[in-house]
């Protein structure tokens, strides 16, 4: 079944490079198709979109065409770019390119995000040019983008672009996808403070930010929290009045294209020619761009170690190493090329003979048809990057194995390792581990090879590049967008509907939070004692025999009993650890251990000592660190640090760490307000249900409510609740009107059956 996208929309793909490059031959401008990279892969995908989307969407590609262009040539180039490539060119000078691409992109972001901080350069001139080029892209895009268009921005070159566009077009639909890893906070924080904040704010200008793996997504969200202070709820980040979604979308390949190329008559012929040239030798293939992150030297060392430890494979195996030139002219890359060639020469000189050369080294690009044939005839693929966003070479190799044989050796540091678990997974930093994997691969029975590869092939066939793109675009344009993820304000019409429903109902359930819902927050938790007016209001509600009232709080059992024990209402303490029905004693909802408290209490107290204005509250089955009275920025920063420390320390402890409103709470796992709410909902027969709460702990209640229940979130934040109210005073006003309506109005005869069961 074909997917549908609104016909009025155009997809605008934005990347650093266009799928063609401008070159000059005899003074004339020539357009030549780009080889490799994100641009080439995305062009194939977009051309294919015409076949699997209904209605067929228009698309436009925006990017740099390469080379310097004179002002009087630009109109001609734009016209050809649009007619021949559906593209719009962004023109940059040679200096722009040098400081932007070869500077900040490849000397700062690339090494840092690939965990090579020793290679990173922090040059203010590079940063200024990076900002400037992103501004030039924004200016060019504003010339061509329409209000209904979908913008899909790609990769680390344009991380500031979403926010730049958002400032000019607040309602534009913008997606961003990062094709390289996103690093952990300890690496990311090596960027100067101003730069690291600006990059995160730039990405948060998008409606949807995508990564290859959940790990990268998690690292990004943690950096947002630590650097900017924005928390997330199930991958949703609140940025002012907007919501931003963050997700993992593992990129696939054009499986059919690679599989068909390997099986075609031309591919089969090329495969046989290559096989003949290698004789009876087993072939290990290595294909990579020239880049220090790809681990080329490490795999050479691993192959060398295998030859040392397995002399029986001498004269029987060849490593075919194809290195594609990349970033020519950058000193780091030129030096690596020299080291690769020296190590290849050393290994060939040490082990080779007149009739056998262990390593065949090619430093050049390879045409697609030849590459598919190389994949299909090689017995082993050695893919061992030190760090890689995804690595499509591993997927391409598996796609080309028509007969199902062949063994993939894959680095655990590549994003693809999350999907290709049937490969031989190795740590690329350990030469002996690579050597062992090579020996295992060369000796693996064909039946086992086929078993592993068929599983991976079926997976890659389903999750191809079209599936990846459609998942991303579907999420970007879905009605359940970040803007609608928050509860709708409770309008007068909706309030009137609630009152009418309440009046005609015969059995009602009200589930009410306390702090932040029925009472405003105060400087000290002990000062939030309920007013006489609130207690009287709860008594009036409880006096109606049609009403069942439950106060569901995170407060301690002793406090809740002292404040509300005299009312005929249900009580819940410590977010559901303790529960008390009307007229019954308190009871634990489930057996819970608090032995972990002694281990974690010193950590929370240490933070309270370090940060003025903070305090620790100890309950029977939870501990809370409060920072409402701390300096806002210092408190939020310390809360992020404490949460990180607790999450790391409690990985093997059965507890849950929750950042609530100006607090960090640790409580026993399996305890939450939803469990307590389910106790009352399970009684059945209610034809009116209303729940109100103000923080993440109340989302557990909202998530289990019947569809027609009334859920109210206090404050404007992403929520499962149907409605929102600004403040506790508004909640009190609503339930006061419910109480008055129940006392004044005559009971409407109930329906034959209740709404809720």
C-alpha positions, 0 to 999 in steps of 0.5 A: 500500500502506498503512503500519502503526503498532502499534495500541497506540500513539497519536500525540500532536502537541504544538505551541504552538497548537491548531487552534482558538482560544477567543474570547468573544462576548457572554460565551460561549466560542466555538471558532473554527478557527485560520487558517494556520500549522503547527497548521492544516496538521498538522490537515489531515494528521492527519485524513487519516491516518485514510485512509492508515494501517492500523490507524487510529491514534488521535491527540491534539493538545496545545497552547494554545487562546488567550485567558485561561480562568478556573479554573472554565471549564477542565473544560468547555473540556477536554471540548469540545476532546477531543470536537470537536477531539481536543485537550487544552488547555494553559492559560496566563495572558496574562502567560505568553503575552506573555513567552513567545510575544511575548517569547523566541519572537518577539524572541529565537529567531525573529530569531536563527534567521532571521539577523536578530541585530540584531533579537534581544533577550536578556532574562532575564525572557523566558528564565525564562518560556520555561522555565516555559511548557515546564514547563507543557506537560510537566506537561500532557502527563504527564497524558495520555501513555501508555507506548506513545504516540508524541510528536511535538513541533513547532517553536521554541516548545517546544525544551526540552520533549523533555528535560523529558519524558525526565527523567520518562519515560525510555522515551517515544518522542519526536520533534521537528521544527523548522519554521524554519531552524537557524542556523550556529554563528557565529549560534547562539553569540550566545545566552548560553552557558547558554541555548544549551546548554539549548536543545540539551540540550532537543532532544537529549531526543528520539529523533529531531530533524528539519529541513527540509534537510540544511543545517539538520541539519548546522548543528545537529550542528555546534552540538551538537559545539561547544557540548556536545562531543557528536560524531555518526556519520552523524547519530547522537549519543550522549547518555549511554546513549541515541542520538539520530538527526538527519535531514532531512525536507522538508515537503510540502503536500496536493498533491491538495487544492490541485490539486483546488481550482484545477480545481473548478467553483467554483475555475474560476469564481473564477479567471475572475472574477479574470482579468476584473478584471485585464483583459489585464494579466499578474499577479505574485502575492506571498503572505506573512505580515507578517514581516521575514524574508519579504523583502517590501520587497526584492521591492517594490524588485525590482519597482520596478527591473523597471519602471525597466529595462523600460518596455515592461511598463508598463500590461501587468503588475500585482503582486498583493501579499497580506500576511497580518497576523501578530504584531500589536502587536510594534513591529518588525512594525508598523514594517515594515507602515508601510514596506511601505505607504509603498513601495507608495504610492511605486511606484504614484505614480511609475509608475501612471496613471488606467487602471493601478495597478502594485501592488494591495495587500491586507492581510488573510487570504484564504480557501482557495478564493480563494487557490487561484484566485489561484494558478491565474490568476497568471502569476508567483509571486514568493516571495523570503524573506530566510530561510525554513525551507521556504516552502510558498507556492512549493509551493502555487502549483505545485500549483495550476497545472493547465495547467502554465503559470506561472513560480515565482521563488524565493529561494535562502534558502528551504528549498524551493529545494532541491526546486524547482530548476526555478524561477527561483532568485534572491538576494533581497538583490539588487534587480536579480537580482529584476528580471531574473528578473521580466522573464525570467518574463514573457517565458518561452514557455509551452512552457518554463513547462510543461516546468519545472512538470511536473517540479516537480508530479510531485515535489511529488505524490510528496513530499506532506505525508503522505509527509513525516509518514510518513517522520518517524514511520516513522523514529521508530518503526523497529526500527533505532532510536537505542538499537539502533544500538549494538553488543550486549554480547558475552554469555557465550552469544555468546562460547561460540558464537564459540568453537564456530564457531572450533573447527570452522572450517578457514580463519579470518581475524582483523582486529585494530586495535591502539590501544584494542583490543589495548592500552589508550590511554596518555598518549604514543603512543610508550609504547604498545609491545606487551607480551611477552604480547601478542606471544606471543599473536599468535605462537600465533595465527599459528602455526595454519595455519588462521589468517590474522591482519592487524593493521590500525592507524593507526600509522606504517609505521615503528612497526608494522614495528618493533613487529610486523615479526617476526611472521608476520602481515599488517600495515596502517599509516596506516589502510590507506595501507600494507600488508604481506602475510606474507613480502612487502615493504610496498606502497602500496594506491593511489597517494597524494600527500602534497603537502597536508601542508606546507599543513596542518602549520602549522595543527595545530602552531599548535593544539598551541602554543595548547593545553597537553598537545597534540601533533602526530604526522606520518606519511607520508600523514597528520597527527594532532593528539593531545589526550589529555593536555590538560584535557578540556573545553579539548581537546574544544573545541579539537578541534571548532574545529580540525575546523571550520577543517580542513574549511573549509580542505580543501574543495578538497583531496583529504583526509579529516578524522577526529575519532578517540579524543582526536585529530584526523587528516587523511589522504589521501582514499580511504584507510581500513581498509575498503580494506585489509580488503577485500584479505584478504576478497577472497582468499575461502574463510574460514569464520570471520571476526572483526574488532575495533576501537574507533573510527570508523576501524574502522567501515569494516571493520565495514561490509564484513564478511560478514553472519555475521562477528563484529564487535566494537566496544570501548566502548559507542558507536553502531556497525555492529558486532554486539557490544561489549566494555568494554575491550582486556583483554576483547578479549585474553581472548577471543582468548586463549581462541581461541588456547587452543581452537585448540591444544587441540581436535581439528579438526572436519571442514570443511563442503563449502563455506566460509561466506565468499566 
